[in-house]
Amino acid sequence: MLGLDVCEFGGQFLELLWLTVCYRGIMADKEGTAPVHEEEDETDLNYQAPAQKTLQEIQELDKDDESLNKYKQTLLGTGPVVLDPSIPNVQVTRLTLMCVQAPGPITMDLTGDLEALKKQNFTMKEGVDYRVKIHFKVNREIVSGLKYVHLTYRKGLRDQLSLALVLDMNLDQLSLALVLDTNLDQLSLALVLDTNLDQLSLALVLDTNLDQLSLALVLDTNLDQLSLALVLDTNLDQLSLALVLDTNLDQLSLALVLDTNLDQLSLALVLDTNLDQLSLALVLDTNLDQLSLALVLDMNLDQLSLALVLDTNLLAEFSSSLYLTPDPVSQGFEQAVNPSLLDKAVYMVGSYGPRVEEHEFITPVEEAPKGLIVRGIYHIKSYFTDDDKTDHLSWEWNLQIKKDWDSTESCISRLGVLSLFSASCRHGRPYALSHVAFNDRHLSTSSKIKVDLDNSNGIAVMKFDNPPVNSMSLDFLTEFSINLEKLELDKSCRGVILTSAQPRIFSAGLDIMDMYGTSPEHCGAFWKAVQDMWLKLYGYSKITIAAINGASPAGGCLMALCCDYRIMADDPRYSIGLNETQLGIVAPFWFKDTLLNTVGHRTTELSLQMGIMYHAHEALKIGLVDQLVPEGKVLSTAVETLGTWLAVPGHAREISKSMMRKPTVDKLLANKEADIKNFVSFITKDSIQKSLGMYLAALKKKKA
Ligand SMILES: CC/C=C\C/C=C\C/C=C\CC/C=C/CC(=O)SCCNC(=O)CCNC(=O)[C@H](O)C(C)(C)COP(=O)(O)OP(=O)(O)OC[C@H]1O[C@@H](n2cnc3c(N)ncnc32)[C@H](O)[C@@H]1OP(=O)(O)O
């Protein structure tokens, strides 16, 4: 692709590696506020950064080497894209929590009011896998050693709540000791009651942590002797216990009710003895957001009454000073000031050059914490920094771990939308996607596309089901891109097969009705959805195979061309090709590039000018498809083929794919807006609308 032989390429690759090492030393932008201080966990190896070079200096290196220059362009961009020095070199624009199971996108806009973010809670279901994606722009100079740092605090958490109450009375002796100790990991309650009005003793020990609940109750009375001991141990998936004890040797009553499930622990203890009257009632209720304890004691041997009510909101914001300080990054802050720092994560983002489009960085998969105790609000401080500790952006936000997601609607409206799909939302189109359940085998029942992921082999089959001809409308394209994105994030999915649920038609291409007689705004939104579909599919990291089981004109052909491998039904009725000129329209440059990259220059020239639709055998001959099989075997062959592709080491295949396709993808990325404008002005022209109208009429006439 680069016109290099293997040795030459190897040599240049080494050279680039060397350059990359040099770039690490390149001075990062000095703008921004106070430098971010982080505790340096790494051992200082006395590393001396190489002499710093500017972007221009690097671009000057070996500038006569055309191949190297092309490669440098891909790596570093073409040069400064924003000259205005008042605009920061690095601009962090948004953070997305990517989670396959989420009912909607979870995105925070970092270009707006960061103060408002501090008050917002982003909800995540406990136990789900997620990744963090950060979009950022580099405007002028290469920035090296970018890092994303993520400090997580338990919001408003008290490390410990302890209460000890000891009561001692010697009007014929009553002693009570109550010890309550709770922190996030543990709740312990010990209650000892002792009265020697002819002897009554009660000991209650309750101990619960995430995995285990233990309860021991010992009751002893020797008013003609009654003893009770109860020990209970459960692993917290639901426990209920009720104990009622009644002895009428001068009357003793005891009722104990204990109820606990994952969300709630309730304990009620009522004790009643009328040997000159003793009453005790203890109510304990904790659901981890809240701990309530009420103890009422009543004695009338010369009268003693005690009532204790304790109510504490374990997760409330006690005081902002507990976790917010004027200088959150000052030395030792995490340990000294904030005892509830739970986690510090540092992600190496890398070195980036300026370019028009945003860069994106995605963290490895993490698992959200799970369980009764960990549910609640976490306060997160995020820093986007670099080797020089320049503070490109720091912001704070809250993540609320809940037993379940918030409803889809609130999730989407509260948190904003994922950029990829923003066009359809901006234009007021709701997602056509129903809730996607990624569990087990069955994946989604969205209205126009059926997705079936087989967890045994990691192969997902996406079946287009948009009758009559699987035309790609705005809704279809949006749904397609969402499904594709979800599968890309789903680590159990290893490859995707595209095929049709409609007989004889793979896809009739773009929906002409979205381009004919619609407003310029609609055309713009539609074209953006076409671009996003192409960008996602052509640049897809996982393996894609088109199982072409029917006719595949224009956009249908484009979709198949985006895949890594094409298997077509061996049937003379089916044809495939970019036939745009037959409609009086022109395939844009990225359609052209996709075909060109597959079948070569001359065939593309013929194909595009003439708008040729190739029958299956011709398509195989020119390399437009890779294999023909009987129609009944198209899908099974695709599954088999995907299996052989999966045998190739994934990272090597992925890098190779990216190496082949990235320049083509980058070309559209750099011209997205202009391409939309161009399309809108072209498609809304009277002459083009007339051509489309005639084409539609011809389709209907053919049918008649
Ligand atoms: C200077 C300029 C430089 C650059 C330009 C800038 C930008 C680029 C500008 C424009 C580029 C736009 C790119 C467009 C790409 C496309 O994909 S355009 C769509 C092309 N598609 C076709 O040509 C396919 C047409 N359809 C067929 O050939 C047949 O329908 C097909 C073989 C698929 C199936 O045949 P059959 O089973 O016999 O079904 P019918 O023909 O009877 O069709 C059933 C109904 O479906 C309607 N229909 C068919 N295709 C489409 C479609 N693509 N969109 C909307 N509707 C479609 C058809 O009219 C029938 O409707 P009816 O039942 O009669 O109401």
The ligand as an SDF file (V2000), in Angstrom:
LIG
                    3D

 65 67  0  0  0  0  0  0  0  0999 V2000
  -20.4590   16.9560   -8.1980 C   0  0  0  0  0  0  0  0  0  0  0  0
  -21.0080   15.9100   -7.3220 C   0  0  0  0  0  0  0  0  0  0  0  0
  -19.9800   15.1770   -6.6210 C   0  0  0  0  0  0  0  0  0  0  0  0
  -20.2700   14.3730   -5.6110 C   0  0  0  0  0  0  0  0  0  0  0  0
  -21.6480   14.0990   -5.1920 C   0  0  0  0  0  0  0  0  0  0  0  0
  -21.8490   14.3830   -3.8010 C   0  0  0  0  0  0  0  0  0  0  0  0
  -22.5030   13.5780   -3.0740 C   0  0  0  0  0  0  0  0  0  0  0  0
  -23.0830   12.3030   -3.5720 C   0  0  0  0  0  0  0  0  0  0  0  0
  -24.4640   12.4370   -4.0390 C   0  0  0  0  0  0  0  0  0  0  0  0
  -25.2620   11.4530   -4.1360 C   0  0  0  0  0  0  0  0  0  0  0  0
  -24.8990   10.0510   -3.8140 C   0  0  0  0  0  0  0  0  0  0  0  0
  -26.0510    9.3310   -3.2850 C   0  0  0  0  0  0  0  0  0  0  0  0
  -25.7460    7.8930   -3.1700 C   0  0  0  0  0  0  0  0  0  0  0  0
  -26.6960    6.9880   -3.2280 C   0  0  0  0  0  0  0  0  0  0  0  0
  -26.4370    5.5500   -3.1210 C   0  0  0  0  0  0  0  0  0  0  0  0
  -27.6690    4.7090   -3.1790 C   0  0  0  0  0  0  0  0  0  0  0  0
  -27.6930    3.6950   -2.5630 O   0  0  0  0  0  0  0  0  0  0  0  0
  -28.9820    5.2340   -4.1000 S   0  0  0  0  0  0  0  0  0  0  0  0
  -30.0970    3.8820   -4.1490 C   0  0  0  0  0  0  0  0  0  0  0  0
  -29.8020    3.0230   -5.2990 C   0  0  0  0  0  0  0  0  0  0  0  0
  -30.6200    1.8710   -5.2870 N   0  0  0  0  0  0  0  0  0  0  0  0
  -31.1310    1.3230   -6.3620 C   0  0  0  0  0  0  0  0  0  0  0  0
  -30.9260    1.7810   -7.4400 O   0  0  0  0  0  0  0  0  0  0  0  0
  -31.9980    0.1140   -6.1670 C   0  0  0  0  0  0  0  0  0  0  0  0
  -33.3160    0.2900   -6.7710 C   0  0  0  0  0  0  0  0  0  0  0  0
  -34.1540   -0.8690   -6.5630 N   0  0  0  0  0  0  0  0  0  0  0  0
  -34.0920   -1.9890   -7.2940 C   0  0  0  0  0  0  0  0  0  0  0  0
  -33.2990   -2.1070   -8.1950 O   0  0  0  0  0  0  0  0  0  0  0  0
  -35.0680   -3.0440   -6.9800 C   0  0  0  0  0  0  0  0  0  0  0  0
  -36.0630   -2.5000   -6.1700 O   0  0  0  0  0  0  0  0  0  0  0  0
  -34.4580   -4.2690   -6.2930 C   0  0  0  0  0  0  0  0  0  0  0  0
  -33.5950   -5.0310   -7.2830 C   0  0  0  0  0  0  0  0  0  0  0  0
  -33.6660   -3.8740   -5.0970 C   0  0  0  0  0  0  0  0  0  0  0  0
  -35.6110   -5.1860   -5.8250 C   0  0  0  0  0  0  0  0  0  0  0  0
  -36.4440   -5.4720   -6.8870 O   0  0  0  0  0  0  0  0  0  0  0  0
  -37.9040   -6.0520   -6.6530 P   0  0  0  0  0  0  0  0  0  0  0  0
  -37.8370   -7.1660   -5.7150 O   0  0  0  0  0  0  0  0  0  0  0  0
  -38.4920   -6.2800   -7.9760 O   0  0  0  0  0  0  0  0  0  0  0  0
  -38.6730   -4.8800   -5.8740 O   0  0  0  0  0  0  0  0  0  0  0  0
  -39.2820   -3.5700   -6.4720 P   0  0  0  0  0  0  0  0  0  0  0  0
  -38.3780   -2.9740   -7.4560 O   0  0  0  0  0  0  0  0  0  0  0  0
  -40.6670   -3.8280   -6.9010 O   0  0  0  0  0  0  0  0  0  0  0  0
  -39.2710   -2.6230   -5.1880 O   0  0  0  0  0  0  0  0  0  0  0  0
  -40.2160   -2.7950   -4.1400 C   0  0  0  0  0  0  0  0  0  0  0  0
  -40.5300   -1.4320   -3.5470 C   0  0  0  0  0  0  0  0  0  0  0  0
  -39.3430   -0.8790   -2.9910 O   0  0  0  0  0  0  0  0  0  0  0  0
  -39.0890    0.3960   -3.5400 C   0  0  0  0  0  0  0  0  0  0  0  0
  -37.6340    0.5920   -3.5880 N   0  0  0  0  0  0  0  0  0  0  0  0
  -36.7360   -0.1470   -4.2070 C   0  0  0  0  0  0  0  0  0  0  0  0
  -35.5110    0.3160   -3.9910 N   0  0  0  0  0  0  0  0  0  0  0  0
  -35.6370    1.3770   -3.2140 C   0  0  0  0  0  0  0  0  0  0  0  0
  -34.7050    2.2890   -2.6380 C   0  0  0  0  0  0  0  0  0  0  0  0
  -33.3750    2.2110   -2.8160 N   0  0  0  0  0  0  0  0  0  0  0  0
  -35.1810    3.2820   -1.8710 N   0  0  0  0  0  0  0  0  0  0  0  0
  -36.5010    3.4130   -1.6450 C   0  0  0  0  0  0  0  0  0  0  0  0
  -37.4330    2.5700   -2.1900 N   0  0  0  0  0  0  0  0  0  0  0  0
  -37.0030    1.5660   -2.9510 C   0  0  0  0  0  0  0  0  0  0  0  0
  -39.7180    0.3200   -4.9110 C   0  0  0  0  0  0  0  0  0  0  0  0
  -39.9600    1.5930   -5.4120 O   0  0  0  0  0  0  0  0  0  0  0  0
  -40.9610   -0.4390   -4.6170 C   0  0  0  0  0  0  0  0  0  0  0  0
  -41.8340    0.4750   -4.0180 O   0  0  0  0  0  0  0  0  0  0  0  0
  -43.4330    0.3180   -4.2430 P   0  0  0  0  0  0  0  0  0  0  0  0
  -43.7910   -0.9800   -3.6300 O   0  0  0  0  0  0  0  0  0  0  0  0
  -43.6660    0.3800   -5.7060 O   0  0  0  0  0  0  0  0  0  0  0  0
  -43.9830    1.5060   -3.5140 O   0  0  0  0  0  0  0  0  0  0  0  0
  1  2  1  0
  2  3  1  0
  3  4  2  0
  4  5  1  0
  5  6  1  0
  6  7  2  0
  7  8  1  0
  8  9  1  0
  9 10  2  0
 10 11  1  0
 11 12  1  0
 12 13  1  0
 13 14  2  0
 14 15  1  0
 15 16  1  0
 16 17  2  0
 16 18  1  0
 18 19  1  0
 19 20  1  0
 20 21  1  0
 21 22  1  0
 22 23  2  0
 22 24  1  0
 24 25  1  0
 25 26  1  0
 26 27  1  0
 27 28  2  0
 27 29  1  0
 29 30  1  0
 29 31  1  0
 31 32  1  0
 31 33  1  0
 31 34  1  0
 34 35  1  0
 35 36  1  0
 36 37  2  0
 36 38  1  0
 36 39  1  0
 39 40  1  0
 40 41  2  0
 40 42  1  0
 40 43  1  0
 43 44  1  0
 44 45  1  0
 45 46  1  0
 45 60  1  0
 46 47  1  0
 47 48  1  0
 47 58  1  0
 48 49  1  0
 48 57  1  0
 49 50  2  0
 50 51  1  0
 51 52  1  0
 51 57  2  0
 52 53  1  0
 52 54  2  0
 54 55  1  0
 55 56  2  0
 56 57  1  0
 58 59  1  0
 58 60  1  0
 60 61  1  0
 61 62  1  0
 62 63  2  0
 62 64  1  0
 62 65  1  0
M  END
$$$$
